[in-house]
């Protein structure tokens, strides 16, 4: 009887063990790419073509003037600072926010910033300490709560919106850039948050973006040396050294940037003052302008009043050794990046092994010509590359209306979403496509993306599809320019890319006038080399499927922590 029970126990255990084993993955077969049809609907209303206006009439104070659309009224205080205000016509006046708003941004068109992520984290900690430790008036406390920091590799911005007077708001914003602003900072919290952000990135899988950018642009590219500086983060453990590092970083960054201040202080603005002086005699006008300029200068911090030569001396005296490690000039970029662009890349899929993950993340990218190099060529070449990047990305990856979404999600169900983006940065221009898929769809999903990029170089698209892309881009632009922040972002983006508003409009016009034959030529130029492909998933489970579906591609394991 005991032997019978023992045998029964062994049999039940065997069944349980068999039930716990994973069933084999049945991988999805690949299919030829399918493209949407853009046929006109019967009896559909005929709508006028969408276009972005270049000029507009403003009615300010009863005076009508014609202004280039999306350009603010500006005054240059010196070669480091410009102040801007948007003209408000009578129709828009009723919709203006009742709160005062300040947007203070520093930009560096020709050099990338070093460690903006560290600086933003330090500013955020400083804001919390100021808001919590000081006794403020209710409106000033609300100002601290409204502060937002934004950073890119070429800019750092602070926004504030509250009902305090503009003079107080500007002083609060400028205080973050004062020489001793970070002296009493809780530096341990800054370090802890930076390390936590890295761990969160590894857990969520966002680390793939860093690896992808490194493979796409090259590890020595300034954009790959400007973030995630673990040496600097580790140095914050020593409080004395950490404070010096942060202060040097802050001062070097401050002196590098060109500053722009946007306000909505219309009642006490230089716009009204300048309009009043236009009708005055020349001598009185010059006197008024000088007095007004003196009034502005009296309200500025000293570091914003220095000209470039003075700023250079300050930078050399206070943070020269930091500046040499902090900024990358365009000569370094040309020396290290251009040779890589001249070599045809191999067809390699870089795989970040993430055991036991249930999905595969995918990034596929193409580098266009360097934006700075393009400016030295014929202007038409620069326009073609920019137009190609900005047209191919939405044609394939504009969410529900793009080819990739239509085929890989709606038709085949391989993903929840697949998107495309064009990055037109000062030191590099590239487009990429990104999405995630289940393990069993890995090979079919990657091959589907590659097949669609290849298809653009082999056959023309319909004029109706090009028109749909143009309408999408113009509509996207008009929606963005319908907000104050959208107009400010667009204005700064044009400065960083070295374009005037008219040149940006010409680019929009060029896209709207593309023919299928022209787009085919542009696609062949932009997509002429094999793309950079980086994926993150369980290597043991998906490698064989990828090799089977893409036999001409190498699969190479790569670490996310190199």
Residue pairs with C-beta under 8 A, 6 or more apart in sequence:
25 439
25 440
25 541
25 545
26 440
27 440
27 441
27 442
27 443
27 444
27 545
28 412
28 414
28 440
28 441
28 443
28 444
29 444
30 443
30 444
30 447
30 448
30 549
31 412
31 444
31 448
32 451
33 403
33 407
33 448
33 451
33 452
33 455
34 406
34 407
34 411
35 403
35 406
35 407
35 455
35 461
36 403
36 406
36 465
38 462
38 464
38 465
38 467
38 468
39 464
40 464
49 467
49 471
49 512
50 470
50 471
50 474
50 475
50 478
51 474
51 512
52 69
52 474
52 477
52 478
52 505
52 508
53 69
54 68
54 69
54 501
54 502
54 505
55 66
55 67
55 68
55 69
56 66
56 67
56 69
56 89
57 64
57 65
57 66
57 67
57 89
58 64
58 65
58 66
58 67
58 87
58 88
58 89
59 89
59 90
60 87
60 88
60 89
60 271
60 275
61 272
61 275
63 275
65 87
67 87
68 501
68 502
69 501
70 481
70 487
70 490
70 491
70 501
71 491
71 501
72 84
72 85
72 86
72 87
72 262
72 487
72 491
73 84
73 85
73 86
73 87
73 270
73 271
73 274
74 82
74 83
74 84
75 82
75 83
75 270
75 274
75 296
76 82
77 83
77 293
77 296
77 297
77 300
77 304
78 304
78 305
78 307
79 307
79 308
80 258
80 259
80 304
80 306
80 307
80 308
80 311
81 259
81 260
81 261
81 300
81 304
82 258
82 259
82 260
82 261
83 260
83 261
83 262
83 263
83 270
83 296
84 260
84 261
84 262
84 263
84 488
84 491
85 262
85 263
85 264
85 265
85 266
85 269
85 270
85 271
86 262
86 264
86 484
86 487
87 271
88 96
88 266
96 264
97 161
97 264
98 163
99 161
99 162
99 163
100 161
100 162
100 163
100 164
100 165
100 166
100 169
100 263
100 264
100 265
101 159
101 160
101 161
101 262
101 263
101 264
101 484
102 158
102 159
102 160
102 161
102 166
102 169
102 170
102 173
102 261
102 262
102 263
103 157
103 158
103 159
103 261
103 262
103 263
103 485
103 488
104 157
104 158
104 159
104 170
104 173
104 174
104 259
104 260
104 261
104 262
105 155
105 156
105 157
105 158
105 259
105 260
105 262
105 488
105 492
106 155
106 156
106 157
106 253
106 254
106 257
106 258
106 259
106 260
107 154
107 155
107 257
107 258
107 260
107 492
107 495
107 496
108 154
108 155
108 256
108 257
108 258
108 327
109 154
109 258
109 426
109 495
109 496
109 498
110 329
110 330
110 372
110 426
111 222
111 256
111 327
111 328
111 329
111 330
112 153
112 154
112 222
112 223
112 226
112 327
112 328
112 426
112 427
113 151
113 153
113 154
113 155
113 156
113 226
113 253
113 256
113 326
113 327
114 225
114 226
114 229
114 249
114 252
114 253
114 325
114 326
114 327
114 328
115 226
115 227
115 229
115 232
115 249
115 326
116 151
116 152
116 153
116 156
116 226
116 227
116 253
117 151
117 194
117 197
117 227
117 228
118 190
118 194
118 229
118 232
118 233
118 246
118 249
119 151
119 156
119 246
119 249
119 250
119 253
120 149
120 151
120 156
121 190
121 193
121 194
121 197
122 182
122 185
122 190
122 246
122 250
123 149
123 158
123 176
124 149
125 185
125 186
125 189
125 190
125 193
126 176
126 181
126 182
126 185
127 144
127 147
127 149
127 176
129 184
129 185
129 186
130 144
131 141
131 144
131 145
136 144
137 164
139 162
139 163
139 164
140 162
140 164
140 168
140 172
142 162
142 163
142 164
143 160
143 162
143 164
143 168
143 169
143 172
144 172
146 159
146 160
146 161
146 162
147 158
147 159
147 160
147 172
147 173
148 158
148 159
148 160
149 156
149 157
149 158
150 156
150 157
150 158
150 159
151 157
153 222
153 223
153 226
153 227
153 425
154 425
154 426
154 496
155 257
155 492
155 496
156 253
156 257
158 173
158 176
159 485
160 169
160 172
160 173
162 169
166 263
166 265
166 268
167 299
170 261
170 263
170 299
174 300
174 301
174 304
175 181
177 250
177 254
177 301
177 303
178 301
178 303
179 247
179 251
179 303
181 250
182 243
182 246
182 247
182 250
183 243
183 247
185 243
185 246
187 236
187 239
187 242
187 243
187 246
188 236
188 239
190 236
190 246
191 233
191 236
191 237
191 242
194 233
194 236
195 233
198 228
198 230
200 206
201 207
201 210
202 560
205 354
205 357
205 361
205 536
207 352
207 536
207 560
208 352
208 361
208 363
208 534
208 535
208 536
208 560
209 363
210 224
210 227
210 228
210 560
211 350
211 352
211 534
211 558
211 560
212 363
212 365
212 432
212 532
212 534
213 223
213 224
214 221
214 224
215 350
215 532
215 534
215 558
216 365
216 367
216 430
216 432
216 532
217 223
217 224
217 337
217 367
217 428
217 430
218 224
218 336
218 337
218 340
220 336
220 337
221 333
221 336
221 337
221 427
221 428
222 328
222 332
222 333
222 427
223 425
223 427
223 428
225 328
226 328
232 245
232 249
235 241
235 242
235 245
236 242
236 245
236 246
245 322
247 319
248 318
248 319
248 321
248 322
249 319
249 322
249 326
251 314
251 315
251 318
251 319
251 322
252 315
252 319
252 322
252 323
252 326
252 327
253 326
254 303
255 303
255 311
255 312
255 314
255 315
255 319
255 323
256 315
256 323
256 326
256 327
259 304
260 492
262 484
262 488
263 269
264 484
266 272
270 292
270 296
273 288
273 292
274 289
274 292
276 288
277 284
277 285
277 288
277 289
277 292
278 285
280 288
297 305
303 314
306 314
315 323
316 323
319 326
330 372
330 427
333 370
333 372
333 427
334 370
334 372
334 373
337 370
337 428
338 370
338 373
341 367
341 369
341 370
344 529
344 530
345 529
345 530
345 532
346 530
346 554
347 530
347 552
347 553
347 554
348 533
348 553
348 554
348 555
348 556
349 446
349 533
349 534
349 535
349 546
349 550
349 553
349 554
349 555
349 556
350 532
350 533
350 534
350 535
350 556
350 558
351 534
351 535
351 536
351 537
351 539
351 543
351 546
351 555
351 556
351 557
351 558
352 534
352 535
352 536
352 537
352 557
352 558
352 559
352 560
353 537
353 538
353 539
353 557
354 536
354 537
354 538
355 538
355 539
355 540
356 538
357 439
357 536
357 537
357 538
358 438
358 439
359 436
359 437
359 438
359 439
359 537
360 436
360 437
360 438
360 439
360 441
360 442
360 445
360 535
360 536
360 537
360 538
360 542
361 434
361 435
361 436
361 535
361 536
361 537
362 433
362 434
362 435
362 436
362 437
362 445
362 446
362 449
362 533
362 534
362 535
363 432
363 433
363 434
363 532
363 533
363 534
363 535
364 432
364 433
364 434
364 446
364 449
364 450
364 453
364 531
364 532
364 533
365 430
365 431
365 432
365 433
365 531
365 532
365 533
366 430
366 431
366 432
366 453
366 526
366 527
366 529
366 531
366 532
367 428
367 429
367 430
367 529
367 532
368 385
368 388
368 389
368 429
368 430
368 431
368 526
369 381
369 385
369 429
370 427
370 428
370 429
371 382
371 424
371 425
371 426
371 427
371 428
371 429
371 497
372 426
372 427
374 381
374 382
374 385
374 386
374 429
375 382
375 498
383 506
383 507
383 510
384 522
384 525
385 429
385 525
385 526
386 424
386 429
386 507
387 507
387 510
387 511
387 514
387 522
388 522
388 523
388 525
388 526
389 422
389 424
389 429
389 430
389 431
389 526
390 422
390 424
390 473
390 507
390 511
391 466
391 469
391 473
391 511
391 514
391 519
391 522
392 420
392 422
392 431
392 456
392 522
392 523
392 526
392 527
393 420
393 421
393 422
393 431
393 433
394 402
394 420
394 422
394 469
394 472
394 473
395 402
395 403
395 456
395 461
395 465
395 466
395 469
396 402
396 403
396 404
396 420
396 433
396 452
396 453
396 456
397 404
397 405
397 418
397 419
397 420
397 421
397 433
398 405
398 419
398 420
398 469
398 472
399 405
399 417
399 419
400 406
401 468
401 472
402 418
402 419
402 420
403 452
404 418
404 419
404 420
404 433
404 435
404 448
404 449
404 452
405 417
405 418
405 419
407 448
407 452
408 414
408 415
408 418
408 435
408 445
408 448
408 449
409 415
409 416
409 417
409 418
412 444
412 448
414 437
414 438
414 441
414 444
414 445
414 448
415 435
415 436
415 437
415 441
415 445
416 436
417 435
417 436
418 433
418 434
418 435
418 449
419 433
419 434
419 435
420 431
420 432
420 433
420 434
421 431
421 432
421 433
421 434
422 429
422 430
422 431
423 429
423 430
423 431
423 432
424 497
425 496
426 496
426 497
426 498
431 526
433 449
433 453
435 445
435 449
437 445
439 537
439 538
439 541
439 542
440 545
442 535
442 537
442 542
442 545
442 546
443 542
443 545
443 546
443 548
443 549
443 550
444 549
446 533
446 535
446 546
446 549
446 550
447 549
447 550
450 531
450 533
450 550
453 527
453 531
454 527
456 520
456 523
456 527
457 520
457 523
457 524
457 527
457 528
459 520
460 516
460 517
460 519
460 520
461 516
461 519
461 520
462 516
463 515
463 516
466 514
466 515
466 516
466 519
467 512
469 511
470 511
470 512
470 514
473 508
473 511
474 508
474 512
477 490
477 508
479 486
480 486
480 487
480 489
480 490
481 487
481 490
490 504
494 500
494 501
494 503
494 504
499 507
514 522
533 553
534 558
535 546
536 560
539 557
543 555
546 553
546 555
547 553
547 555
